[in-house]
Structure formats: C-alpha cells, structure tokens
C-alpha cells in the first residue's frame, strides 16, 4: 500500500516490458523514480515523484492529460 510504513527491511518492485507500455495510459502518467541525492558531503536515497496535469506550453502539453509529444 502506497504511503504506509512497511518496516525497515521491506522491499518491493514491479517490472514491465517497456515495449508493452502505453505511455499515454492514465495510470502511467505519474512517475516515481528512486534517486540518490547529494547535498554537500551528505548523500542519501529518496523518491522523485512527478505528475503534470493540464496545459504546459513549454513541454508541448495542450490538454488536461496530454502525453509528451513524440
């Protein structure tokens, strides 16, 4: 379950063949990516989440749930 503590050693993942994905499917437009971040001499792991809803002219998004232009 998203957003809930699962314990210190809980690990999970999903894998999908990229060729099988529909990049414009509504359940795939919310991006989550594990990242390593560095700030000065400090380094840690985190999650980058991204979701764009609505018009974004610089990105070529014209409508509410547009995908990125090909």
CHARMM-style PDB file with segment names, atoms N, HN, CA, C and O in Angstrom:
ATOM      1  N   UNK     1       0.841  -1.175   0.000  1.00  0.00      PROA
ATOM      2  CA  UNK     1       0.000   0.000   0.000  1.00  0.00      PROA
ATOM      3  C   UNK     1       0.891   1.245   0.000  1.00  0.00      PROA
ATOM      4  O   UNK     1       1.821   1.340   0.801  1.00  0.00      PROA
ATOM      5  N   UNK     2       0.621   2.172  -0.868  1.00  0.00      PROA
ATOM      6  HN  UNK     2      -0.134   2.095  -1.519  1.00  0.00      PROA
ATOM      7  CA  UNK     2       1.402   3.394  -1.025  1.00  0.00      PROA
ATOM      8  C   UNK     2       1.228   4.305   0.190  1.00  0.00      PROA
ATOM      9  O   UNK     2       0.123   4.452   0.712  1.00  0.00      PROA
ATOM     10  N   UNK     3       2.332   4.917   0.635  1.00  0.00      PROA
ATOM     11  HN  UNK     3       3.229   4.798   0.211  1.00  0.00      PROA
ATOM     12  CA  UNK     3       2.254   5.897   1.700  1.00  0.00      PROA
ATOM     13  C   UNK     3       2.098   5.316   3.089  1.00  0.00      PROA
ATOM     14  O   UNK     3       1.596   5.999   3.982  1.00  0.00      PROA
ATOM     15  N   UNK     4       2.508   4.087   3.298  1.00  0.00      PROA
ATOM     16  HN  UNK     4       2.916   3.532   2.572  1.00  0.00      PROA
ATOM     17  CA  UNK     4       2.370   3.434   4.598  1.00  0.00      PROA
ATOM     18  C   UNK     4       3.683   2.770   4.974  1.00  0.00      PROA
ATOM     19  O   UNK     4       4.345   2.198   4.108  1.00  0.00      PROA
ATOM     20  N   UNK     5       4.082   2.830   6.243  1.00  0.00      PROA
ATOM     21  HN  UNK     5       3.544   3.295   6.946  1.00  0.00      PROA
ATOM     22  CA  UNK     5       5.307   2.204   6.721  1.00  0.00      PROA
ATOM     23  C   UNK     5       5.160   0.686   6.670  1.00  0.00      PROA
ATOM     24  O   UNK     5       4.189   0.133   7.185  1.00  0.00      PROA
ATOM     25  N   UNK     6       6.132   0.014   6.045  1.00  0.00      PROA
ATOM     26  HN  UNK     6       6.921   0.463   5.627  1.00  0.00      PROA
ATOM     27  CA  UNK     6       6.095  -1.443   5.905  1.00  0.00      PROA
ATOM     28  C   UNK     6       7.210  -2.134   6.668  1.00  0.00      PROA
ATOM     29  O   UNK     6       7.333  -3.357   6.606  1.00  0.00      PROA
ATOM     30  N   UNK     7       8.025  -1.371   7.386  1.00  0.00      PROA
ATOM     31  HN  UNK     7       7.925  -0.377   7.436  1.00  0.00      PROA
ATOM     32  CA  UNK     7       9.113  -1.953   8.156  1.00  0.00      PROA
ATOM     33  C   UNK     7      10.463  -1.591   7.569  1.00  0.00      PROA
ATOM     34  O   UNK     7      10.562  -1.178   6.413  1.00  0.00      PROA
ATOM     35  N   UNK     8      11.502  -1.751   8.376  1.00  0.00      PROA
ATOM     36  HN  UNK     8      11.422  -2.087   9.314  1.00  0.00      PROA
ATOM     37  CA  UNK     8      12.857  -1.366   7.972  1.00  0.00      PROA
ATOM     38  C   UNK     8      13.362  -2.109   6.753  1.00  0.00      PROA
ATOM     39  O   UNK     8      14.074  -1.521   5.940  1.00  0.00      PROA
ATOM     40  N   UNK     9      13.024  -3.373   6.595  1.00  0.00      PROA
ATOM     41  HN  UNK     9      12.446  -3.850   7.256  1.00  0.00      PROA
ATOM     42  CA  UNK     9      13.614  -4.190   5.538  1.00  0.00      PROA
ATOM     43  C   UNK     9      12.629  -4.527   4.416  1.00  0.00      PROA
ATOM     44  O   UNK     9      12.890  -5.430   3.620  1.00  0.00      PROA
ATOM     45  N   UNK    10      11.532  -3.833   4.344  1.00  0.00      PROA
ATOM     46  HN  UNK    10      11.320  -3.100   4.990  1.00  0.00      PROA
ATOM     47  CA  UNK    10      10.541  -4.104   3.305  1.00  0.00      PROA
ATOM     48  C   UNK    10      11.022  -3.599   1.946  1.00  0.00      PROA
ATOM     49  O   UNK    10      11.420  -2.442   1.809  1.00  0.00      PROA
ATOM     50  N   UNK    11      10.983  -4.470   0.953  1.00  0.00      PROA
ATOM     51  HN  UNK    11      10.660  -5.410   1.064  1.00  0.00      PROA
ATOM     52  CA  UNK    11      11.400  -4.120  -0.405  1.00  0.00      PROA
ATOM     53  C   UNK    11      10.358  -4.666  -1.377  1.00  0.00      PROA
ATOM     54  O   UNK    11       9.868  -5.783  -1.207  1.00  0.00      PROA
ATOM     55  N   UNK    12      10.023  -3.882  -2.390  1.00  0.00      PROA
ATOM     56  HN  UNK    12      10.421  -2.975  -2.528  1.00  0.00      PROA
ATOM     57  CA  UNK    12       9.066  -4.342  -3.382  1.00  0.00      PROA
ATOM     58  C   UNK    12       9.382  -3.730  -4.732  1.00  0.00      PROA
ATOM     59  O   UNK    12      10.058  -2.705  -4.814  1.00  0.00      PROA
ATOM     60  N   UNK    13       8.900  -4.347  -5.774  1.00  0.00      PROA
ATOM     61  HN  UNK    13       8.351  -5.180  -5.708  1.00  0.00      PROA
ATOM     62  CA  UNK    13       9.155  -3.829  -7.124  1.00  0.00      PROA
ATOM     63  C   UNK    13       8.163  -4.439  -8.097  1.00  0.00      PROA
ATOM     64  O   UNK    13       7.539  -5.465  -7.824  1.00  0.00      PROA
ATOM     65  N   UNK    14       8.036  -3.782  -9.234  1.00  0.00      PROA
ATOM     66  HN  UNK    14       8.542  -2.949  -9.456  1.00  0.00      PROA
ATOM     67  CA  UNK    14       7.268  -4.301 -10.354  1.00  0.00      PROA
ATOM     68  C   UNK    14       8.129  -4.125 -11.595  1.00  0.00      PROA
ATOM     69  O   UNK    14       8.907  -3.175 -11.687  1.00  0.00      PROA
ATOM     70  N   UNK    15       7.992  -5.026 -12.534  1.00  0.00      PROA
ATOM     71  HN  UNK    15       7.361  -5.797 -12.459  1.00  0.00      PROA
ATOM     72  CA  UNK    15       8.710  -4.913 -13.800  1.00  0.00      PROA
ATOM     73  C   UNK    15       7.735  -5.138 -14.945  1.00  0.00      PROA
ATOM     74  O   UNK    15       6.873  -6.015 -14.888  1.00  0.00      PROA
ATOM     75  N   UNK    16       7.892  -4.322 -15.991  1.00  0.00      PROA
ATOM     76  HN  UNK    16       8.592  -3.609 -16.037  1.00  0.00      PROA
ATOM     77  CA  UNK    16       7.049  -4.427 -17.173  1.00  0.00      PROA
ATOM     78  C   UNK    16       7.936  -4.277 -18.396  1.00  0.00      PROA
ATOM     79  O   UNK    16       8.827  -3.428 -18.394  1.00  0.00      PROA
ATOM     80  N   UNK    17       7.728  -5.068 -19.439  1.00  0.00      PROA
ATOM     81  HN  UNK    17       7.004  -5.758 -19.441  1.00  0.00      PROA
ATOM     82  CA  UNK    17       8.467  -4.866 -20.680  1.00  0.00      PROA
ATOM     83  C   UNK    17       8.110  -3.490 -21.261  1.00  0.00      PROA
ATOM     84  O   UNK    17       6.933  -3.197 -21.471  1.00  0.00      PROA
ATOM     85  N   UNK    18       9.097  -2.663 -21.515  1.00  0.00      PROA
ATOM     86  HN  UNK    18      10.053  -2.901 -21.344  1.00  0.00      PROA
ATOM     87  CA  UNK    18       8.869  -1.299 -21.990  1.00  0.00      PROA
ATOM     88  C   UNK    18       8.043  -1.288 -23.270  1.00  0.00      PROA
ATOM     89  O   UNK    18       7.182  -0.426 -23.443  1.00  0.00      PROA
ATOM     90  N   UNK    19       8.292  -2.228 -24.155  1.00  0.00      PROA
ATOM     91  HN  UNK    19       8.992  -2.929 -24.014  1.00  0.00      PROA
ATOM     92  CA  UNK    19       7.564  -2.272 -25.432  1.00  0.00      PROA
ATOM     93  C   UNK    19       6.064  -2.494 -25.230  1.00  0.00      PROA
ATOM     94  O   UNK    19       5.269  -2.155 -26.108  1.00  0.00      PROA
ATOM     95  N   UNK    20       5.667  -3.058 -24.088  1.00  0.00      PROA
ATOM     96  HN  UNK    20       6.312  -3.333 -23.376  1.00  0.00      PROA
ATOM     97  CA  UNK    20       4.256  -3.331 -23.820  1.00  0.00      PROA
ATOM     98  C   UNK    20       3.522  -2.158 -23.178  1.00  0.00      PROA
ATOM     99  O   UNK    20       2.302  -2.216 -23.023  1.00  0.00      PROA
ATOM    100  N   UNK    21       4.230  -1.100 -22.802  1.00  0.00      PROA
ATOM    101  HN  UNK    21       5.221  -1.052 -22.927  1.00  0.00      PROA
ATOM    102  CA  UNK    21       3.613   0.013 -22.081  1.00  0.00      PROA
ATOM    103  C   UNK    21       2.995   1.033 -23.034  1.00  0.00      PROA
ATOM    104  O   UNK    21       3.563   1.350 -24.079  1.00  0.00      PROA
ATOM    105  N   UNK    22       1.836   1.535 -22.660  1.00  0.00      PROA
ATOM    106  HN  UNK    22       1.374   1.277 -21.811  1.00  0.00      PROA
ATOM    107  CA  UNK    22       1.194   2.637 -23.368  1.00  0.00      PROA
ATOM    108  C   UNK    22       1.508   3.908 -22.585  1.00  0.00      PROA
ATOM    109  O   UNK    22       0.902   4.155 -21.543  1.00  0.00      PROA
ATOM    110  N   UNK    23       2.440   4.710 -23.069  1.00  0.00      PROA
ATOM    111  HN  UNK    23       2.933   4.510 -23.916  1.00  0.00      PROA
ATOM    112  CA  UNK    23       2.900   5.893 -22.344  1.00  0.00      PROA
ATOM    113  C   UNK    23       1.809   6.924 -22.118  1.00  0.00      PROA
ATOM    114  O   UNK    23       1.982   7.812 -21.283  1.00  0.00      PROA
ATOM    115  N   UNK    24       0.691   6.840 -22.831  1.00  0.00      PROA
ATOM    116  HN  UNK    24       0.551   6.118 -23.509  1.00  0.00      PROA
ATOM    117  CA  UNK    24      -0.402   7.789 -22.650  1.00  0.00      PROA
ATOM    118  C   UNK    24      -1.519   7.242 -21.759  1.00  0.00      PROA
ATOM    119  O   UNK    24      -2.528   7.914 -21.548  1.00  0.00      PROA
ATOM    120  N   UNK    25      -1.343   6.033 -21.239  1.00  0.00      PROA
ATOM    121  HN  UNK    25      -0.523   5.487 -21.410  1.00  0.00      PROA
ATOM    122  CA  UNK    25      -2.328   5.459 -20.333  1.00  0.00      PROA
ATOM    123  C   UNK    25      -2.370   6.291 -19.051  1.00  0.00      PROA
ATOM    124  O   UNK    25      -1.324   6.652 -18.512  1.00  0.00      PROA
ATOM    125  N   UNK    26      -3.572   6.596 -18.562  1.00  0.00      PROA
ATOM    126  HN  UNK    26      -4.422   6.303 -19.001  1.00  0.00      PROA
ATOM    127  CA  UNK    26      -3.701   7.473 -17.396  1.00  0.00      PROA
ATOM    128  C   UNK    26      -2.989   6.935 -16.160  1.00  0.00      PROA
ATOM    129  O   UNK    26      -2.494   7.728 -15.359  1.00  0.00      PROA
ATOM    130  N   UNK    27      -2.918   5.621 -15.976  1.00  0.00      PROA
ATOM    131  HN  UNK    27      -3.320   4.977 -16.627  1.00  0.00      PROA
ATOM    132  CA  UNK    27      -2.256   5.101 -14.774  1.00  0.00      PROA
ATOM    133  C   UNK    27      -0.728   5.078 -14.908  1.00  0.00      PROA
ATOM    134  O   UNK    27      -0.042   4.660 -13.975  1.00  0.00      PROA
ATOM    135  N   UNK    28      -0.186   5.516 -16.041  1.00  0.00      PROA
ATOM    136  HN  UNK    28      -0.743   5.856 -16.799  1.00  0.00      PROA
ATOM    137  CA  UNK    28       1.270   5.570 -16.209  1.00  0.00      PROA
ATOM    138  C   UNK    28       1.826   6.995 -16.242  1.00  0.00      PROA
ATOM    139  O   UNK    28       3.032   7.171 -16.411  1.00  0.00      PROA
ATOM    140  N   UNK    29       0.984   8.007 -16.085  1.00  0.00      PROA
ATOM    141  HN  UNK    29       0.004   7.863 -15.948  1.00  0.00      PROA
ATOM    142  CA  UNK    29       1.497   9.376 -16.203  1.00  0.00      PROA
ATOM    143  C   UNK    29       2.082   9.900 -14.899  1.00  0.00      PROA
ATOM    144  O   UNK    29       2.694  10.968 -14.892  1.00  0.00      PROA
ATOM    145  N   UNK    30       1.910   9.177 -13.798  1.00  0.00      PROA
ATOM    146  HN  UNK    30       1.413   8.309 -13.805  1.00  0.00      PROA
ATOM    147  CA  UNK    30       2.514   9.557 -12.524  1.00  0.00      PROA
ATOM    148  C   UNK    30       3.840   8.813 -12.398  1.00  0.00      PROA
ATOM    149  O   UNK    30       3.860   7.594 -12.229  1.00  0.00      PROA
ATOM    150  N   UNK    31       4.931   9.540 -12.479  1.00  0.00      PROA
ATOM    151  HN  UNK    31       4.915  10.530 -12.616  1.00  0.00      PROA
ATOM    152  CA  UNK    31       6.265   8.941 -12.496  1.00  0.00      PROA
ATOM    153  C   UNK    31       6.837   8.902 -11.085  1.00  0.00      PROA
ATOM    154  O   UNK    31       6.781   9.897 -10.363  1.00  0.00      PROA
ATOM    155  N   UNK    32       7.384   7.760 -10.691  1.00  0.00      PROA
ATOM    156  HN  UNK    32       7.429   6.951 -11.277  1.00  0.00      PROA
ATOM    157  CA  UNK    32       8.122   7.632  -9.438  1.00  0.00      PROA
ATOM    158  C   UNK    32       9.453   6.978  -9.756  1.00  0.00      PROA
ATOM    159  O   UNK    32       9.496   5.957 -10.443  1.00  0.00      PROA
ATOM    160  N   UNK    33      10.539   7.556  -9.263  1.00  0.00      PROA
ATOM    161  HN  UNK    33      10.504   8.385  -8.705  1.00  0.00      PROA
ATOM    162  CA  UNK    33      11.867   7.032  -9.558  1.00  0.00      PROA
ATOM    163  C   UNK    33      12.738   7.130  -8.313  1.00  0.00      PROA
ATOM    164  O   UNK    33      12.807   8.185  -7.683  1.00  0.00      PROA
ATOM    165  N   UNK    34      13.400   6.040  -7.958  1.00  0.00      PROA
ATOM    166  HN  UNK    34      13.344   5.182  -8.470  1.00  0.00      PROA
ATOM    167  CA  UNK    34      14.355   6.067  -6.851  1.00  0.00      PROA
ATOM    168  C   UNK    34      15.574   6.869  -7.290  1.00  0.00      PROA
ATOM    169  O   UNK    34      16.087   6.681  -8.393  1.00  0.00      PROA
ATOM    170  N   UNK    35      16.035   7.767  -6.419  1.00  0.00      PROA
ATOM    171  HN  UNK    35      15.618   7.921  -5.523  1.00  0.00      PROA
ATOM    172  CA  UNK    35      17.176   8.624  -6.755  1.00  0.00      PROA
ATOM    173  C   UNK    35      18.182   8.638  -5.616  1.00  0.00      PROA
ATOM    174  O   UNK    35      17.829   8.451  -4.451  1.00  0.00      PROA
ATOM    175  N   UNK    36      19.437   8.861  -5.972  1.00  0.00      PROA
ATOM    176  HN  UNK    36      19.723   9.013  -6.918  1.00  0.00      PROA
ATOM    177  CA  UNK    36      20.490   9.126  -4.985  1.00  0.00      PROA
ATOM    178  C   UNK    36      20.739  10.631  -5.036  1.00  0.00      PROA
ATOM    179  O   UNK    36      21.023  11.182  -6.100  1.00  0.00      PROA
ATOM    180  N   UNK    37      20.632  11.289  -3.891  1.00  0.00      PROA
ATOM    181  HN  UNK    37      20.401  10.841  -3.028  1.00  0.00      PROA
ATOM    182  CA  UNK    37      20.789  12.738  -3.829  1.00  0.00      PROA
ATOM    183  C   UNK    37      22.011  13.098  -2.997  1.00  0.00      PROA
ATOM    184  O   UNK    37      22.289  12.467  -1.978  1.00  0.00      PROA
ATOM    185  N   UNK    38      22.731  14.110  -3.438  1.00  0.00      PROA
ATOM    186  HN  UNK    38      22.505  14.623  -4.266  1.00  0.00      PROA
ATOM    187  CA  UNK    38      23.914  14.589  -2.719  1.00  0.00      PROA
ATOM    188  C   UNK    38      23.750  16.076  -2.441  1.00  0.00      PROA
ATOM    189  O   UNK    38      23.378  16.850  -3.323  1.00  0.00      PROA
ATOM    190  N   UNK    39      24.032  16.461  -1.205  1.00  0.00      PROA
ATOM    191  HN  UNK    39      24.334  15.833  -0.489  1.00  0.00      PROA
ATOM    192  CA  UNK    39      23.992  17.865  -0.793  1.00  0.00      PROA
ATOM    193  C   UNK    39      25.223  18.104   0.060  1.00  0.00      PROA
ATOM    194  O   UNK    39      25.280  17.684   1.216  1.00  0.00      PROA
ATOM    195  N   UNK    40      26.208  18.781  -0.516  1.00  0.00      PROA
ATOM    196  HN  UNK    40      26.162  19.122  -1.455  1.00  0.00      PROA
ATOM    197  CA  UNK    40      27.484  18.956   0.186  1.00  0.00      PROA
ATOM    198  C   UNK    40      28.142  17.606   0.383  1.00  0.00      PROA
ATOM    199  O   UNK    40      28.383  16.881  -0.583  1.00  0.00      PROA
ATOM    200  N   UNK    41      28.438  17.261   1.640  1.00  0.00      PROA
ATOM    201  HN  UNK    41      28.243  17.850   2.424  1.00  0.00      PROA
ATOM    202  CA  UNK    41      29.068  15.965   1.926  1.00  0.00      PROA
ATOM    203  C   UNK    41      28.043  14.915   2.353  1.00  0.00      PROA
ATOM    204  O   UNK    41      28.420  13.830   2.794  1.00  0.00      PROA
ATOM    205  N   UNK    42      26.759  15.226   2.228  1.00  0.00      PROA
ATOM    206  HN  UNK    42      26.453  16.107   1.869  1.00  0.00      PROA
ATOM    207  CA  UNK    42      25.693  14.295   2.616  1.00  0.00      PROA
ATOM    208  C   UNK    42      25.106  13.627   1.380  1.00  0.00      PROA
ATOM    209  O   UNK    42      24.848  14.287   0.373  1.00  0.00      PROA
ATOM    210  N   UNK    43      24.895  12.311   1.462  1.00  0.00      PROA
ATOM    211  HN  UNK    43      25.105  11.776   2.280  1.00  0.00      PROA
ATOM    212  CA  UNK    43      24.301  11.551   0.366  1.00  0.00      PROA
ATOM    213  C   UNK    43      23.201  10.661   0.936  1.00  0.00      PROA
ATOM    214  O   UNK    43      23.346  10.096   2.020  1.00  0.00      PROA
ATOM    215  N   UNK    44      22.112  10.542   0.201  1.00  0.00      PROA
ATOM    216  HN  UNK    44      21.995  11.000  -0.680  1.00  0.00      PROA
ATOM    217  CA  UNK    44      21.018   9.692   0.651  1.00  0.00      PROA
ATOM    218  C   UNK    44      20.191   9.215  -0.513  1.00  0.00      PROA
ATOM    219  O   UNK    44      20.430   9.596  -1.659  1.00  0.00      PROA
ATOM    220  N   UNK    45      19.217   8.378  -0.215  1.00  0.00      PROA
ATOM    221  HN  UNK    45      19.023   8.069   0.716  1.00  0.00      PROA
ATOM    222  CA  UNK    45      18.288   7.860  -1.216  1.00  0.00      PROA
ATOM    223  C   UNK    45      16.922   8.474  -0.987  1.00  0.00      PROA
ATOM    224  O   UNK    45      16.547   8.787   0.143  1.00  0.00      PROA
ATOM    225  N   UNK    46      16.190   8.642  -2.063  1.00  0.00      PROA
ATOM    226  HN  UNK    46      16.495   8.389  -2.981  1.00  0.00      PROA
ATOM    227  CA  UNK    46      14.843   9.193  -1.963  1.00  0.00      PROA
ATOM    228  C   UNK    46      14.028   8.779  -3.162  1.00  0.00      PROA
ATOM    229  O   UNK    46      14.467   7.967  -3.976  1.00  0.00      PROA
ATOM    230  N   UNK    47      12.839   9.340  -3.268  1.00  0.00      PROA
ATOM    231  HN  UNK    47      12.483   9.999  -2.606  1.00  0.00      PROA
ATOM    232  CA  UNK    47      11.945   9.060  -4.380  1.00  0.00      PROA
ATOM    233  C   UNK    47      11.549  10.381  -5.016  1.00  0.00      PROA
ATOM    234  O   UNK    47      11.067  11.290  -4.340  1.00  0.00      PROA
ATOM    235  N   UNK    48      11.758  10.479  -6.327  1.00  0.00      PROA
ATOM    236  HN  UNK    48      12.150   9.741  -6.877  1.00  0.00      PROA
ATOM    237  CA  UNK    48      11.301  11.619  -7.102  1.00  0.00      PROA
ATOM    238  C   UNK    48       9.935  11.259  -7.666  1.00  0.00      PROA
ATOM    239  O   UNK    48       9.787  10.239  -8.340  1.00  0.00      PROA
ATOM    240  N   UNK    49       8.939  12.088  -7.393  1.00  0.00      PROA
ATOM    241  HN  UNK    49       9.059  12.916  -6.845  1.00  0.00      PROA
ATOM    242  CA  UNK    49       7.611  11.877  -7.961  1.00  0.00      PROA
ATOM    243  C   UNK    49       7.281  13.050  -8.862  1.00  0.00      PROA
ATOM    244  O   UNK    49       7.568  14.199  -8.528  1.00  0.00      PROA
ATOM    245  N   UNK    50       6.678  12.761 -10.002  1.00  0.00      PROA
ATOM    246  HN  UNK    50       6.445  11.827 -10.273  1.00  0.00      PROA
ATOM    247  CA  UNK    50       6.329  13.806 -10.953  1.00  0.00      PROA
ATOM    248  C   UNK    50       4.981  13.505 -11.567  1.00  0.00      PROA
ATOM    249  O   UNK    50       4.698  12.372 -11.957  1.00  0.00      PROA
ATOM    250  N   UNK    51       4.147  14.536 -11.651  1.00  0.00      PROA
ATOM    251  HN  UNK    51       4.377  15.457 -11.334  1.00  0.00      PROA
ATOM    252  CA  UNK    51       2.849  14.427 -12.294  1.00  0.00      PROA
ATOM    253  C   UNK    51       2.511  15.787 -12.867  1.00  0.00      PROA
ATOM    254  O   UNK    51       2.462  16.775 -12.134  1.00  0.00      PROA
ATOM    255  N   UNK    52       2.278  15.850 -14.161  1.00  0.00      PROA
ATOM    256  HN  UNK    52       2.318  15.048 -14.756  1.00  0.00      PROA
ATOM    257  CA  UNK    52       1.884  17.095 -14.817  1.00  0.00      PROA
ATOM    258  C   UNK    52       0.446  16.935 -15.281  1.00  0.00      PROA
ATOM    259  O   UNK    52       0.131  16.039 -16.064  1.00  0.00      PROA
ATOM    260  N   UNK    53      -0.417  17.804 -14.796  1.00  0.00      PROA
ATOM    261  HN  UNK    53      -0.161  18.532 -14.160  1.00  0.00      PROA
ATOM    262  CA  UNK    53      -1.819  17.796 -15.206  1.00  0.00      PROA
ATOM    263  C   UNK    53      -2.130  19.174 -15.762  1.00  0.00      PROA
ATOM    264  O   UNK    53      -1.897  20.185 -15.100  1.00  0.00      PROA
ATOM    265  N   UNK    54      -2.647  19.212 -16.956  1.00  0.00      PROA
ATOM    266  HN  UNK    54      -2.836  18.391 -17.494  1.00  0.00      PROA
ATOM    267  CA  UNK    54      -3.055  20.470 -17.557  1.00  0.00      PROA
ATOM    268  C   UNK    54      -2.049  20.998 -18.555  1.00  0.00      PROA
ATOM    269  O   UNK    54      -1.039  20.357 -18.849  1.00  0.00      PROA
ATOM    270  N   UNK    55      -2.339  22.156 -19.061  1.00  0.00      PROA
ATOM    271  HN  UNK    55      -3.159  22.676 -18.822  1.00  0.00      PROA
ATOM    272  CA  UNK    55      -1.543  22.779 -20.106  1.00  0.00      PROA
ATOM    273  C   UNK    55      -0.135  23.119 -19.600  1.00  0.00      PROA
ATOM    274  O   UNK    55       0.033  23.660 -18.506  1.00  0.00      PROA
ATOM    275  N   UNK    56       0.853  22.795 -20.407  1.00  0.00      PROA
ATOM    276  HN  UNK    56       0.716  22.356 -21.295  1.00  0.00      PROA
ATOM    277  CA  UNK    56       2.251  23.159 -20.146  1.00  0.00      PROA
ATOM    278  C   UNK    56       2.871  23.444 -21.504  1.00  0.00      PROA
ATOM    279  O   UNK    56       3.451  22.557 -22.130  1.00  0.00      PROA
ATOM    280  N   UNK    57       2.747  24.676 -21.949  1.00  0.00      PROA
ATOM    281  HN  UNK    57       2.276  25.396 -21.440  1.00  0.00      PROA
ATOM    282  CA  UNK    57       3.173  25.051 -23.291  1.00  0.00      PROA
ATOM    283  C   UNK    57       4.640  24.708 -23.567  1.00  0.00      PROA
ATOM    284  O   UNK    57       4.928  24.155 -24.629  1.00  0.00      PROA
ATOM    285  N   UNK    58       5.591  25.013 -22.654  1.00  0.00      PROA
ATOM    286  HN  UNK    58       5.357  25.463 -21.791  1.00  0.00      PROA
ATOM    287  CA  UNK    58       6.986  24.666 -22.947  1.00  0.00      PROA
ATOM    288  C   UNK    58       7.204  23.162 -23.151  1.00  0.00      PROA
ATOM    289  O   UNK    58       8.087  22.757 -23.907  1.00  0.00      PROA
ATOM    290  N   UNK    59       6.392  22.334 -22.471  1.00  0.00      PROA
ATOM    291  HN  UNK    59       5.675  22.663 -21.857  1.00  0.00      PROA
ATOM    292  CA  UNK    59       6.526  20.891 -22.603  1.00  0.00      PROA
ATOM    293  C   UNK    59       5.694  20.299 -23.721  1.00  0.00      PROA
ATOM    294  O   UNK    59       5.760  19.094 -23.966  1.00  0.00      PROA
ATOM    295  N   UNK    60       4.906  21.127 -24.410  1.00  0.00      PROA
ATOM    296  HN  UNK    60       4.853  22.106 -24.211  1.00  0.00      PROA
ATOM    297  CA  UNK    60       4.090  20.639 -25.515  1.00  0.00      PROA
ATOM    298  C   UNK    60       2.789  19.992 -25.075  1.00  0.00      PROA
ATOM    299  O   UNK    60       2.118  19.348 -25.881  1.00  0.00      PROA
ATOM    300  N   UNK    61       2.417  20.154 -23.799  1.00  0.00      PROA
ATOM    301  HN  UNK    61       2.962  20.678 -23.144  1.00  0.00      PROA
ATOM    302  CA  UNK    61       1.173  19.571 -23.294  1.00  0.00      PROA
ATOM    303  C   UNK    61       0.052  20.577 -23.501  1.00  0.00      PROA
ATOM    304  O   UNK    61       0.112  21.690 -22.978  1.00  0.00      PROA
ATOM    305  N   UNK    62      -0.965  20.196 -24.255  1.00  0.00      PROA
ATOM    306  HN  UNK    62      -1.014  19.292 -24.680  1.00  0.00      PROA
ATOM    307  CA  UNK    62      -2.020  21.123 -24.640  1.00  0.00      PROA
ATOM    308  C   UNK    62      -3.318  20.927 -23.859  1.00  0.00      PROA
ATOM    309  O   UNK    62      -4.112  21.860 -23.739  1.00  0.00      PROA
ATOM    310  N   UNK    63      -3.543  19.725 -23.326  1.00  0.00      PROA
ATOM    311  HN  UNK    63      -2.898  18.967 -23.423  1.00  0.00      PROA
ATOM    312  CA  UNK    63      -4.823  19.423 -22.710  1.00  0.00      PROA
ATOM    313  C   UNK    63      -4.599  18.790 -21.338  1.00  0.00      PROA
ATOM    314  O   UNK    63      -3.458  18.607 -20.913  1.00  0.00      PROA
ATOM    315  N   UNK    64      -5.675  18.462 -20.657  1.00  0.00      PROA
ATOM    316  HN  UNK    64      -6.602  18.612 -21.002  1.00  0.00      PROA
ATOM    317  CA  UNK    64      -5.636  18.007 -19.267  1.00  0.00      PROA
ATOM    318  C   UNK    64      -4.692  16.829 -19.036  1.00  0.00      PROA
ATOM    319  O   UNK    64      -3.852  16.901 -18.138  1.00  0.00      PROA
ATOM    320  N   UNK    65      -4.794  15.771 -19.793  1.00  0.00      PROA
ATOM    321  HN  UNK    65      -5.476  15.713 -20.521  1.00  0.00      PROA
ATOM    322  CA  UNK    65      -3.939  14.587 -19.631  1.00  0.00      PROA
ATOM    323  C   UNK    65      -3.135  14.283 -20.889  1.00  0.00      PROA
ATOM    324  O   UNK    65      -2.974  13.115 -21.244  1.00  0.00      PROA
ATOM    325  N   UNK    66      -2.631  15.300 -21.565  1.00  0.00      PROA
ATOM    326  HN  UNK    66      -2.762  16.249 -21.277  1.00  0.00      PROA
ATOM    327  CA  UNK    66      -1.794  15.080 -22.746  1.00  0.00      PROA
ATOM    328  C   UNK    66      -0.511  14.347 -22.368  1.00  0.00      PROA
ATOM    329  O   UNK    66       0.046  14.551 -21.289  1.00  0.00      PROA
ATOM    330  N   UNK    67      -0.062  13.504 -23.265  1.00  0.00      PROA
ATOM    331  HN  UNK    67      -0.515  13.338 -24.141  1.00  0.00      PROA
ATOM    332  CA  UNK    67       1.259  12.916 -23.108  1.00  0.00      PROA
ATOM    333  C   UNK    67       2.285  13.804 -23.812  1.00  0.00      PROA
ATOM    334  O   UNK    67       1.921  14.707 -24.564  1.00  0.00      PROA
ATOM    335  N   UNK    68       3.541  13.546 -23.568  1.00  0.00      PROA
ATOM    336  HN  UNK    68       3.836  12.812 -22.957  1.00  0.00      PROA
ATOM    337  CA  UNK    68       4.599  14.318 -24.210  1.00  0.00      PROA
ATOM    338  C   UNK    68       4.556  14.079 -25.724  1.00  0.00      PROA
ATOM    339  O   UNK    68       4.297  12.960 -26.165  1.00  0.00      PROA
ATOM    340  N   UNK    69       4.807  15.119 -26.514  1.00  0.00      PROA
ATOM    341  HN  UNK    69       5.018  16.028 -26.155  1.00  0.00      PROA
ATOM    342  CA  UNK    69       4.799  14.936 -27.966  1.00  0.00      PROA
ATOM    343  C   UNK    69       5.913  13.996 -28.414  1.00  0.00      PROA
ATOM    344  O   UNK    69       6.997  13.961 -27.833  1.00  0.00      PROA
ATOM    345  N   UNK    70       5.616  13.242 -29.458  1.00  0.00      PROA
ATOM    346  HN  UNK    70       4.735  13.271 -29.931  1.00  0.00      PROA
ATOM    347  CA  UNK    70       6.598  12.284 -29.974  1.00  0.00      PROA
ATOM    348  C   UNK    70       7.697  13.005 -30.724  1.00  0.00      PROA
ATOM    349  OT1 UNK    70       8.618  12.368 -31.233  1.00  0.00      PROA
TER     350      UNK     70
END
